Amino acid sequence: MKILAAVSVIAALALGAGQALAAGTQHNSTPKTLKVVMHDPGCHWFLVHGKDRKTASVTGPIRLQNFDEDTLKVASHMKMRLVHVGRSIVLARGHYVVMMVGQAPDDNYLKLTVR
């Protein structure tokens, strides 16, 4: 009876350790980076594979980095966040509009979809 109990405990520990390792590998992945850069005309753009784009659709989560000339406003239907020059934020699934603080009327409004 003691042997059966010991085998059960060892099997349970092995199963728990395996699940913990599997869970750790899924959640520790670092998000991909999407850069917002300064480029005229339009002031700011997403840099996607070396090309300037007004829209981007990516699989998330995504790290959005600000390489523009001023602070960016990142707005979703739930909230608005500020990203200062040289800083970044991680965005989860959703639809976002990216604009610059004090933006001129002819500057781009960037649209980002995180799937």
Phi and psi restraints in degrees (value plus and minus 20) as a CYANA .aco file:
   2 LYS   PHI     -85.1   -45.1
   2 LYS   PSI     -55.7   -15.7
   3 ILE   PHI     -86.3   -46.3
   3 ILE   PSI     -63.4   -23.4
   4 LEU   PHI     -81.7   -41.7
   4 LEU   PSI     -61.1   -21.1
   5 ALA   PHI     -86.2   -46.2
   5 ALA   PSI     -61.2   -21.2
   6 ALA   PHI     -85.0   -45.0
   6 ALA   PSI     -62.3   -22.3
   7 VAL   PHI     -84.3   -44.3
   7 VAL   PSI     -59.5   -19.5
   8 SER   PHI     -83.3   -43.3
   8 SER   PSI     -62.9   -22.9
   9 VAL   PHI     -84.7   -44.7
   9 VAL   PSI     -63.9   -23.9
  10 ILE   PHI     -84.4   -44.4
  10 ILE   PSI     -61.7   -21.7
  11 ALA   PHI     -84.2   -44.2
  11 ALA   PSI     -61.2   -21.2
  12 ALA   PHI     -85.0   -45.0
  12 ALA   PSI     -61.3   -21.3
  13 LEU   PHI     -84.7   -44.7
  13 LEU   PSI     -62.0   -22.0
  14 ALA   PHI     -84.1   -44.1
  14 ALA   PSI     -62.3   -22.3
  15 LEU   PHI     -84.5   -44.5
  15 LEU   PSI     -63.0   -23.0
  16 GLY   PHI     -84.6   -44.6
  16 GLY   PSI     -60.2   -20.2
  17 ALA   PHI     -85.9   -45.9
  17 ALA   PSI     -59.9   -19.9
  18 GLY   PHI     -84.0   -44.0
  18 GLY   PSI     -61.1   -21.1
  19 GLN   PHI     -88.0   -48.0
  19 GLN   PSI     -56.8   -16.8
  20 ALA   PHI     -86.0   -46.0
  20 ALA   PSI     -59.8   -19.8
  21 LEU   PHI     -86.6   -46.6
  21 LEU   PSI     -61.7   -21.7
  22 ALA   PHI     -84.6   -44.6
  22 ALA   PSI     -61.8   -21.8
  23 ALA   PHI     -85.9   -45.9
  23 ALA   PSI     -57.3   -17.3
  24 GLY   PHI     -85.6   -45.6
  24 GLY   PSI     -55.1   -15.1
  25 THR   PHI     -94.4   -54.4
  25 THR   PSI     -47.6    -7.6
  26 GLN   PHI     -94.9   -54.9
  26 GLN   PSI     -59.5   -19.5
  27 HIS   PHI    -113.9   -73.9
  27 HIS   PSI     -26.9    13.1
  28 ASN   PHI    -117.2   -77.2
  28 ASN   PSI     -12.1    27.9
  29 SER   PHI     -92.1   -52.1
  29 SER   PSI     119.0   159.0
  30 THR   PHI    -103.2   -63.2
  30 THR   PSI     120.7   160.7
  31 PRO   PHI     -90.1   -50.1
  31 PRO   PSI     131.3   171.3
  32 LYS   PHI     -90.4   -50.4
  32 LYS   PSI     139.2   179.2
  33 THR   PHI    -129.2   -89.2
  33 THR   PSI     116.2   156.2
  34 LEU   PHI    -142.1  -102.1
  34 LEU   PSI     105.3   145.3
  35 LYS   PHI    -120.1   -80.1
  35 LYS   PSI     121.6   161.6
  36 VAL   PHI    -126.0   -86.0
  36 VAL   PSI     100.5   140.5
  37 VAL   PHI    -141.3  -101.3
  37 VAL   PSI     139.1   179.1
  38 MET   PHI    -107.0   -67.0
  38 MET   PSI     108.6   148.6
  39 HIS   PHI    -182.1  -142.1
  39 HIS   PSI     107.9   147.9
  40 ASP   PHI    -109.1   -69.1
  40 ASP   PSI     129.0   169.0
  41 PRO   PHI     -99.6   -59.6
  41 PRO   PSI     138.3   178.3
  42 GLY   PHI      83.2   123.2
  42 GLY   PSI     -31.2     8.8
  43 CYS   PHI      53.8    93.8
  43 CYS   PSI     -84.7   -44.7
  44 HIS   PHI    -149.4  -109.4
  44 HIS   PSI     128.0   168.0
  45 TRP   PHI    -166.0  -126.0
  45 TRP   PSI     135.8   175.8
  46 PHE   PHI     -98.9   -58.9
  46 PHE   PSI     118.1   158.1
  47 LEU   PHI    -119.4   -79.4
  47 LEU   PSI      85.6   125.6
  48 VAL   PHI    -140.2  -100.2
  48 VAL   PSI      92.6   132.6
  49 HIS   PHI      33.2    73.2
  49 HIS   PSI      21.6    61.6
  50 GLY   PHI      60.0   100.0
  50 GLY   PSI     -16.2    23.8
  51 LYS   PHI    -139.1   -99.1
  51 LYS   PSI     127.3   167.3
  52 ASP   PHI    -102.9   -62.9
  52 ASP   PSI     110.8   150.8
  53 ARG   PHI    -154.6  -114.6
  53 ARG   PSI     126.2   166.2
  54 LYS   PHI    -107.0   -67.0
  54 LYS   PSI     -41.5    -1.5
  55 THR   PHI    -149.1  -109.1
  55 THR   PSI     133.1   173.1
  56 ALA   PHI    -168.7  -128.7
  56 ALA   PSI     123.8   163.8
  57 SER   PHI    -150.8  -110.8
  57 SER   PSI      97.2   137.2
  58 VAL   PHI    -152.9  -112.9
  58 VAL   PSI     139.7   179.7
  59 THR   PHI    -108.8   -68.8
  59 THR   PSI     109.9   149.9
  60 GLY   PHI    -118.3   -78.3
  60 GLY   PSI     158.1   198.1
  61 PRO   PHI     -91.0   -51.0
  61 PRO   PSI     140.3   180.3
  62 ILE   PHI    -151.2  -111.2
  62 ILE   PSI     121.7   161.7
  63 ARG   PHI    -116.7   -76.7
  63 ARG   PSI      99.8   139.8
  64 LEU   PHI    -119.3   -79.3
  64 LEU   PSI      98.9   138.9
  65 GLN   PHI    -127.5   -87.5
  65 GLN   PSI     117.9   157.9
  66 ASN   PHI    -120.0   -80.0
  66 ASN   PSI      89.0   129.0
  67 PHE   PHI    -135.5   -95.5
  67 PHE   PSI       6.0    46.0
  68 ASP   PHI    -104.2   -64.2
  68 ASP   PSI    -193.1  -153.1
  69 GLU   PHI    -111.6   -71.6
  69 GLU   PSI     -28.6    11.4
  70 ASP   PHI    -170.1  -130.1
  70 ASP   PSI     156.5   196.5
  71 THR   PHI     -83.5   -43.5
  71 THR   PSI     120.4   160.4
  72 LEU   PHI    -122.6   -82.6
  72 LEU   PSI     126.2   166.2
  73 LYS   PHI    -123.7   -83.7
  73 LYS   PSI     106.5   146.5
  74 VAL   PHI    -133.9   -93.9
  74 VAL   PSI      91.4   131.4
  75 ALA   PHI    -133.4   -93.4
  75 ALA   PSI     116.9   156.9
  76 SER   PHI    -144.0  -104.0
  76 SER   PSI    -196.8  -156.8
  77 HIS   PHI     -92.0   -52.0
  77 HIS   PSI     -33.6     6.4
  78 MET   PHI    -119.5   -79.5
  78 MET   PSI     -57.4   -17.4
  79 LYS   PHI    -180.4  -140.4
  79 LYS   PSI     151.9   191.9
  80 MET   PHI    -144.4  -104.4
  80 MET   PSI     112.8   152.8
  81 ARG   PHI    -145.1  -105.1
  81 ARG   PSI     129.7   169.7
  82 LEU   PHI    -122.4   -82.4
  82 LEU   PSI     119.4   159.4
  83 VAL   PHI    -145.5  -105.5
  83 VAL   PSI      90.9   130.9
  84 HIS   PHI     -95.1   -55.1
  84 HIS   PSI     140.4   180.4
  85 VAL   PHI     -77.3   -37.3
  85 VAL   PSI     112.2   152.2
  86 GLY   PHI      63.7   103.7
  86 GLY   PSI     -24.2    15.8
  87 ARG   PHI    -123.7   -83.7
  87 ARG   PSI     153.6   193.6
  88 SER   PHI    -165.5  -125.5
  88 SER   PSI     141.9   181.9
  89 ILE   PHI    -156.6  -116.6
  89 ILE   PSI     136.9   176.9
  90 VAL   PHI    -122.7   -82.7
  90 VAL   PSI     108.5   148.5
  91 LEU   PHI    -132.5   -92.5
  91 LEU   PSI     115.7   155.7
  92 ALA   PHI    -113.0   -73.0
  92 ALA   PSI    -191.3  -151.3
  93 ARG   PHI     -76.9   -36.9
  93 ARG   PSI     115.9   155.9
  94 GLY   PHI     134.3   174.3
  94 GLY   PSI    -197.6  -157.6
  95 HIS   PHI    -131.9   -91.9
  95 HIS   PSI     113.5   153.5
  96 TYR   PHI    -152.0  -112.0
  96 TYR   PSI     129.4   169.4
  97 VAL   PHI    -137.7   -97.7
  97 VAL   PSI     110.4   150.4
  98 VAL   PHI    -134.6   -94.6
  98 VAL   PSI     106.0   146.0
  99 MET   PHI    -161.5  -121.5
  99 MET   PSI     145.6   185.6
 100 MET   PHI    -115.3   -75.3
 100 MET   PSI     126.7   166.7
 101 VAL   PHI     -83.0   -43.0
 101 VAL   PSI     111.0   151.0
 102 GLY   PHI      47.4    87.4
 102 GLY   PSI      12.5    52.5
 103 GLN   PHI     -85.5   -45.5
 103 GLN   PSI     119.1   159.1
 104 ALA   PHI     -92.0   -52.0
 104 ALA   PSI     133.5   173.5
 105 PRO   PHI     -81.5   -41.5
 105 PRO   PSI     -45.9    -5.9
 106 ASP   PHI    -112.5   -72.5
 106 ASP   PSI     -16.3    23.7
 107 ASP   PHI     -99.5   -59.5
 107 ASP   PSI     138.3   178.3
 108 ASN   PHI     -92.8   -52.8
 108 ASN   PSI     123.9   163.9
 109 TYR   PHI    -123.7   -83.7
 109 TYR   PSI      94.1   134.1
 110 LEU   PHI    -107.0   -67.0
 110 LEU   PSI     120.6   160.6
 111 LYS   PHI    -137.3   -97.3
 111 LYS   PSI     106.9   146.9
 112 LEU   PHI    -144.3  -104.3
 112 LEU   PSI     109.8   149.8
 113 THR   PHI    -136.0   -96.0
 113 THR   PSI     103.2   143.2
 114 VAL   PHI    -128.1   -88.1
 114 VAL   PSI      97.3   137.3
